[in-house]
Amino acid sequence: MSRIPFEQLPAVVRRAVADKTGSVHQAMTAPGGMNSGIASVLDTDSGPVFVKGIPTDHPQVRAQRREAAVAPHLPSSCPRLYWHLELGNWSLLGYEVVDGRHADYTPGSPDLPLVEVALTELQGITAPADVGIKQAVDRWTQYAPPGTLQHFDGDALLHTDFAPDNVLIDQGRARLIDWAWPTRGAAWIDPGALALRLMDAGHPASAAIEFASRFPSWRSAAPEALAAFGTATASLWREIAEQDHTPWKRAMAERAMALAHALSTNL
């Protein structure tokens, strides 16, 4: 998606933002990311604000609206959403600014205990009943082995994408960002998703699974459920790699296969 600077938003939209923040003194376009038409850090009368937005006629606007709807239910490890505006053909979210760096998942990293704390906090959150979010059984229905989908069912609020870009380290805390695809399902799914990312950062499958075992939801899950997750994850990433031969996606598919093999040996 093409990104524009804050100053190129329609005047009516910029005025609405100023009504929320006070005068905007400076706007700096944020680097990285591909899913926002605007992503800027604003220096305002009320302090710094991170603004991300997307045109309301873009298909991904539904994901941004889900992100706004789920924001009040997120734990404190997630940046606070100040406001949500829709006008002038734009949908904008105004967030707390987190001046952090992406998490380091490599073996021995001091960030790993911080990520554990953040995910532990999230594990205690129930998915809100009044927000229309995806069910885990629906997200994995094409990939899970026959007769195993019931293991994915649950009421936990899941993030499911623990790529280092989605975890910022700020002042001794790990902050979970990018909630465009919240999911309702079994709590052990998130530790499993994190385990795959740890493997991509250099952890052997056994160490990644041991890290996942720090979470009670994973320890209490049936071995059949974890094996089904491994198989489903490998199937998903195989499909992704077949459709796009980008080296990192092919590498993730290989990691997912290794994770599936390791989890199947515990049956």
N, C-alpha and C positions, 0 to 999 in steps of 0.2 A: 504494500500500500504506500502510495506517495505521501510524504510528510511535509507539512508546511509549518513555518514559524507562527507563533502566537499572533504576531502583528497582522498576519494575513487573514485571520478570522473575520467574518463580517462584524461591522461596528456594533450591531445589536447584541451579538454574542459577547464581545469584549466588554460592553457595558454591563451585561448581566453578571459576568465574572467579577467585575469591579464592585458591583452591588454586594457580592458575597465577601470579598476580600479587602475592600478599600482600594485606593489607587494602586495601579500596577506600575512600579518604577522601572523594572527590567524583566525581560523574559529570555531565558536561555534554553534553546532546544536541546533535549536530552539525546545522547547518542544511543545506538543499539535499538533492538526491537524492530519488529516489522508489522505489528498488528494495530498500530494507532496512526491516524492521520495527523494528529498533533500530540506531542509529548514534550512539555516544557516545564521548567522550574521557574516560578514567578516570585519576584521580590515585591511584596505588597505591604500596605499599611498594617495588616494583621499578621505579618510574618511570611515565611516561605511557604509556598503551596506547589505541589506537583499536579499539573493538569494533563490528563490524557483524554483524547477524544476521537470520535469517528463520525463520519456523516450518517445521518439517520436513514439514508437510502442504501447503505452498505449492508450486505448480508450479515456481517459480523456484529452489527449493532445489537442483535439479540443476546450475544455472549456478553457484551458490555452491560446490558441491562440486568442480566443475571448476576454479574459481578457486583453491581450496585445493590441489588436486592439482598444478596447474601452478606454484604459487608457488616451490617449491624450484629450479625451472629458470630463473627470471627473472634478468635482469642486475641489477647493483647500483643502477641508476637507478630500480628499482622498490622501494617500501617492503617491508621484511622482514615475512613472516608468522611470528609467534611460535608460535601454536597454533591448533588447530581442535577445537572441542568440539561434540558432539551429545548432548543429553539434555534431559529435561523438555519435549519437543516443540519444541526450539529447536536450530538450527545456528548456531554463533557462530564468527567469525574474530577473532583478536587480532593487530593489526598495529602495527608501528612508527608512531609519530605523526610526520607530516610537517606542520610548521607553515608551509605555503606558500600562495601565491596562484595563481589560475588563470593560465595562460600568456596572453601578449598576442601575437597573431599578426599584428598590423597591420604594414604595410610600414615597414621601418626599426626595428622593435622589437628591443631588445637581447636579448629572450628567444629569438629565432630561432636564433642560434648554439648556445644551450643545448639547444634541442629537437633540433637537428641532431646534437649529441654523443650525446644519449640514444638517438635512433633509430639512429645508427651502431652503438652498442653492441648494441642489440637485433638488428640485422641479422646479427650474427655468431652468433646462438643458433639451434641446431637444435631443432625441435619434438621433445619427448620421445616416445619410442615407447611408453612404458608408461602414457601418459595418454590417455584417450579424448576427443580433441578433434575439432572439425569440420574437414573437408577443404575447402580453398578451391574445388575443383571442384564440391563439393556446394552450397556457399553461393551460388555464382554460376551454377549450372546453369540456372536459370529466366530469367536475364538476359543471359548472354553470347550473342553471335551464333553461329549454327550452325557447327560445325567449329572453334571456337576454344578450347574448354574446356581442351585440353591445355596451353595457355599458362599457366593458373592453377596448374598442378600444381607441387609442390616440397616441400622439407623444412624450410623456414624457419619459425620461430615468429613468428606475426603477431599484432598487436594489432587493427588494422583500423579503430579508432574514435579518431581524434585530435582530437575535439572539445576545445576549450580546457579544459572541465571535467575532462577526463581527464589533463591535464598540469599538475602543480603546480611552481611555481618556488620553490625553497627553498635558501637559502645558496649561490647561484650555480650551482645545478644544476636541471635539469629532471627531474622524477620522474614516471614513467608509472604511472597507477593504473587501477583498474576492469578487471580481467582475467576478467570473467565469461564472455567469448566468445573464448577463444584459438583460433587457427586455424592449420592446417598448410598451407603453400602456397608459391608463388613469392615470393622476397624482395622483388621490386619492387612488390608490391601495397601495402605499407605506405607507401612514398614517394608512391604515387598517391593513397592515402587522405588523406595529409597535404596534398597539393596542393589537393584540393577544399576542405579547411578553410581553407587560406590564401586561396583565392579568396573564401570567405565573409567573411573578415576584410578584404577590400579589395584583394587582389592581382589584377592581370589574369591571364588564363590563361597568357600567355607567361611571366610572372614566376614563377607557381606551378610551371610545368613546369621552368623553369630551376632552381628550388630542388630539385625532385625529382631533377634531373640531378646534384646533388652526391653522390648515392649510387651506387656502382658497379653495384648490382643494376639500377637503372633505366637507367643508361647502356648496359649490356650487353643489355638486353631487346630483343627483336625489335620493330620498329615495329608489326607486326601484333598483337603481344601487348598493347601499350599502347593501341592503337586499340580492341581488344576490351574492355579494361578500361574505357575511356571510355564505350563503348556500353552495357556492362553497368551501370555506375554510374548513367548517365542513366536507364536503364530502371528500375532499383531506386528511385531517388528520384522518378521520375514516378509509380510505383505508390504510394509513400508519400504523396505530395502529393494523389493522387486519392482516397485513403482518408481523409485528414485534411487539411482545408484551412487548417490553422494557417499563418499568414504565413511563419514561419521555415522551415517544411518546403517551402512553395511556392518560397521563395527558394533553398533548397538544390537543388531540382529544376532551377531555371533555371541555377544555377552548374554543375551536373553536365552539362547540355546544352552549355554553353559549353566545358567541359573536353573533352567528347566531340568536339565540332567541331574544337577545336585539335589534339587527338591524331590525328584522322583526316586532317588536312592533311599530316601527316608521312609518310603512306604513299607 
